Amino acid sequence: MAATDLIAADAVSHGSGHTGLSPLDRLESGLGRLVDIVAAALLLVDIVLLGWAVTARYLLNVPITWIEEVAMLVFLWFGMLGVASALRRKIHLRLTFVLSKFAPERRAGIERIAHVVLLVFLLKLVVPTLQLVELNHIVTTPNLSIPGSVPVLASLVSIVLMAVFLLIQMWRASSARAVLAQIVIAVAIAISLERTPPLLADLGNLNLLLFFGVGVMALIVIGVPIAFAFGAATVGYFTLTSDLPLTVIVGRINEGMSHFILLTIPLFIFLGIQIQYTGMARAMINFVAALIGSARGGLSYVMLCAMYLVSGISGAKAADMAAIGPILAPAMKDRGAKEGDIVALLAVSAAAAETIPPSLVLIIMGSVTGISIAALFIGGLVPAVVCMLALAVAVWLRSRNERRGEEKRDLKLIGKTFVIAMPALALPLIIRAAVLEGVATATEVAVIGIAYVAVVGTVMMRGFSLARMGEILVETVALTGTIMIIIALAGAMSWALTQSGFADTLVSLMTGLPGGKLTFLAVSIVAFIIFGSILEGIPAIVLFGPLLVPVAQSLGVHPVQYAMVVLLSMGLGLFSPPFGYGYYTACAIAKVSPDDAMWNMVPYLVALLVAIVLIAAFPWLSIGFL
């Protein structure tokens, strides 16, 4: 997203129903501002706490044991507030490809059904969450004896806020009569589900197909955000097929967000936005452009190099594309590159950069599968190089008709841009060295990067805006919310699949494939391309990573190699039309119609697929430096 621009645009888009609802506008604006201020303040508290933890342990040799405990609690609160903030801004990931094909009136009707589904889901969670608050109150944390009800209260507050923001959106999009009808229907369904016995229990494993196959896909197609489609399917499955209390499901949702390593996500999102604002990303791009930009197809090679460098800092693909696309796309058009080719390369190079540390998907893969984050960081560098080289070959083949840059290579300009870019070029090295040398954990290292960019970036910018800092904090919280809720609800769905016996069936099926590990890797590549395209990347990792990594190990595939194959395949699907969400993000950033770019994607996607096959065939590319 020139991520901020897309979010801002989405945040102010409203329906066509009511106008002049100034009291309602004031309610939403005031409540939303309060949520943003509290969440941003909590994020800042966590940054300070983790920075103090690194300083005290490494420089003063005085470890502070309670900081992790408090930081985790603060993270849960600002994360859950971020989930509500993301709902208010309408930025939760969802599939709109099918909806866009309908006429406006029909689409509005389908959207109303999606609103009812989401409202029913939220209503069904209220009572179980209250019960979990009561159950957990007697449990206390080991260092500060904080009641276990405090983190669960964050979920309860988030549910209530989401319900309020959802009702406001419904009111704006429809007539008063239609909104009241939606509310009555949602309440009636919620009450009916509360009193309905497990009618479908006798269907056995057919329920898996009904709820987690047909049900999830139907909800996604009608526009229910992907995370909430997982959650609604899971709640429906346990309500109608078992007597299991929903407090268990709420507990699984909270547990899914309670891993300390997940705190890395908002920190690296903050860092990625920070480097864009300070101009450090532009400095790196200018240096690479001065070095190789004058060659035929040079700016395409610059895009590949820049994606590799920037990905090593921001960790988020949308932020990477936003940092690179607006800078290079106009110059590439001037050189004669086709618009469709530009956005195709931007999208596929982002997919190829999935394994460059500190990529968020590497962190999430490690957190849900138990693979060492440090090992994933080391193992991801060479596969990314292989992917970029494959794309460079495709660029060479496609740029033969593109004219060279008029300017000659200017050694003085190269030297000047290199000096300016040196602080930015040093940041990925600092991050990796801090992890490998034990200065900071994978979670804490982002704070080192934030502090570094705050100091160096302020000098480069000759000043720093506190207002802009607040905007970065708020944006970080909202983006964190979209990721947190996917991890939580996809994790609950994954647990449901495990409890149903599906996991054992899947393991048996994949283990029994003829051809051993080669067939297993081939099937995994195809499967994760599909999963990445339809489910979006993170849900696919959370759902299937914990199930398939043990299978890979049992067949003799190193878990780090398997992670690289999975993540790159998932990235290929995520950035592939017509369903890949990342593809449409790239089109929005480059300001190119998706229809104009679709067929230009093919040669680059083929090149990336060839690279993935090589990485699957040669384990050394992933584990040679471990």
Summary of the structure (lengths in Angstrom):
residues: 626
radius of gyration: 24.2
end to end distance: 33.9
largest distance: 77.2
contacts: 2270
relative contact order: 0.12
helix: 78%
strand: 0%
